[in-house]
Amino acid sequence: MTTAASATSLAVDHLCDFDVALAAPQMLTSPLGVRLISIIEGGTVEGPRLRGTFLPGGGDWMLAGTDRVGRLDVRATIRTHDDALVHLTVAGRFRLDDEAMSRLYAGETVREAEMYGRTTPLFDTGAEAYAWLNSTVTVAFNEVSLSRVRYRVYALR
């Protein structure tokens, strides 16, 4: 099989940064780990081709597994600076050591360099000006706390 991209590198362009404010999470213990359900209160999207705000009401249904892996399931709506609506889904994984997990549960911010955190934001919109997002695959690096999540989002070429 011949591919256009090398298996050891991917070309990316910075798409935008997310800064998302979260309500205090609901924490539910299960045999699989701790489910943290966090409702989005608002936030910003800033980038060269995508700017706007997060509408309140979306959320993240993260499972902090007994294997110390966080599994994300995010759904949200972005209102762009020119009033278009964009649906966002995010899947991803976080791996935190004991110290970082304790800090997270204590309400501290765990920075990208202090954990392994990678997510794949995907966009869906009917707005013609943003139709290019529908076929754009992205990867993001994250920092997290119980009240705020930040993403640095890159589009794969």
C-alpha positions in Angstrom: 0.0 0.0 0.0 1.4 3.4 -1.0 0.6 6.4 1.1 1.1 10.1 0.6 2.2 10.7 4.2 5.1 9.1 6.0 4.2 6.7 8.8 6.7 8.6 11.0 5.4 12.1 10.5 2.3 14.0 9.7 1.9 17.5 8.3 -0.3 19.8 10.4 -1.5 23.4 10.5 -2.6 25.2 13.6 -6.4 25.5 13.4 -7.4 27.1 16.7 -7.3 27.0 20.4 -10.2 26.1 22.7 -10.6 27.5 26.2 -13.7 25.8 27.7 -15.2 26.6 31.1 -16.9 23.7 32.8 -19.5 23.4 35.6 -18.5 21.4 38.7 -18.5 17.8 37.5 -20.9 15.0 38.7 -18.7 12.1 39.8 -20.1 8.6 39.7 -18.1 5.6 40.7 -18.6 2.4 38.7 -16.7 -0.9 38.2 -15.0 0.7 35.2 -13.7 3.7 37.1 -15.0 7.2 37.8 -17.4 8.9 35.4 -16.9 12.7 35.4 -19.9 14.4 33.7 -19.0 18.1 33.1 -21.4 20.5 31.5 -20.0 23.3 29.4 -20.7 26.8 30.7 -19.0 28.6 27.8 -15.7 29.3 26.3 -13.7 30.7 23.4 -12.4 29.4 20.0 -9.5 31.5 18.7 -7.6 30.7 15.5 -6.6 31.9 12.1 -9.6 30.3 10.3 -12.0 29.5 13.2 -13.1 32.0 15.9 -16.2 32.0 18.1 -17.6 30.9 21.4 -18.8 27.7 23.0 -22.6 27.7 23.7 -23.6 26.6 27.2 -25.1 23.2 27.6 -22.7 20.8 25.8 -20.6 18.5 27.9 -18.0 15.9 28.5 -18.8 12.4 29.7 -15.3 11.3 30.6 -14.5 7.9 32.1 -11.4 7.9 34.3 -10.7 4.2 34.1 -9.3 1.9 36.7 -6.3 1.6 34.3 -5.6 5.3 34.8 -6.7 6.1 31.2 -9.3 8.9 30.7 -11.7 8.3 27.9 -13.4 11.4 26.5 -16.8 11.8 25.0 -17.5 15.5 24.2 -20.4 17.1 22.4 -20.7 20.9 22.0 -21.9 23.7 19.8 -19.7 26.5 18.6 -21.2 29.8 17.5 -18.6 31.4 15.1 -17.7 35.1 15.2 -20.0 35.6 12.1 -22.9 33.7 13.7 -22.7 30.2 12.1 -23.3 27.1 14.2 -20.8 24.3 14.3 -21.4 21.0 16.0 -18.3 19.5 17.7 -17.5 16.0 18.9 -14.3 15.1 20.6 -12.9 11.7 21.5 -9.5 11.1 23.0 -7.4 9.6 25.7 -5.5 10.9 28.8 -3.0 9.0 30.8 -2.1 10.4 34.2 0.3 9.1 36.8 -0.9 9.0 40.5 0.4 12.5 41.3 -1.3 14.1 38.3 -4.5 12.2 39.0 -4.5 13.5 42.7 -3.8 17.0 41.5 -6.7 16.8 39.0 -9.2 15.6 41.7 -7.9 18.3 44.0 -9.0 20.9 41.4 -5.5 21.8 40.0 -4.6 22.2 36.4 -2.6 19.4 34.8 -0.6 20.8 31.9 0.1 19.1 28.6 3.7 18.4 29.5 2.6 16.7 32.8 0.5 14.0 31.2 -0.3 12.2 27.9 -3.4 13.9 26.6 -4.5 13.7 22.9 -7.9 14.3 21.4 -9.5 14.3 18.0 -12.0 17.1 17.6 -14.3 16.7 14.6 -16.7 19.3 13.2 -20.1 19.2 11.5 -21.9 22.2 10.0 -24.3 23.2 7.3 -22.8 26.7 7.1 -21.4 27.2 3.6 -18.5 29.4 4.9 -17.4 26.5 7.1 -18.2 23.5 5.0 -14.4 22.8 4.8 -14.6 21.7 8.5 -16.8 18.8 7.6 -13.9 17.0 5.9 -11.1 18.2 8.3 -9.5 15.7 10.6 -7.8 17.3 13.7 -5.6 16.3 16.6 -5.3 18.3 19.8 -3.0 18.6 22.8 -4.7 19.4 26.0 -4.5 20.7 29.5 -7.2 19.9 32.0 -8.7 20.8 35.3 -12.2 20.1 36.8 -13.3 23.6 35.9 -11.5 24.3 32.6 -10.1 22.5 29.6 -7.8 24.0 27.0 -7.1 22.5 23.5 -4.4 23.4 20.9 -6.0 22.1 17.7 -4.1 21.1 14.6 -5.6 20.2 11.2 -4.0 17.3 9.4 -3.1 18.1 5.8 
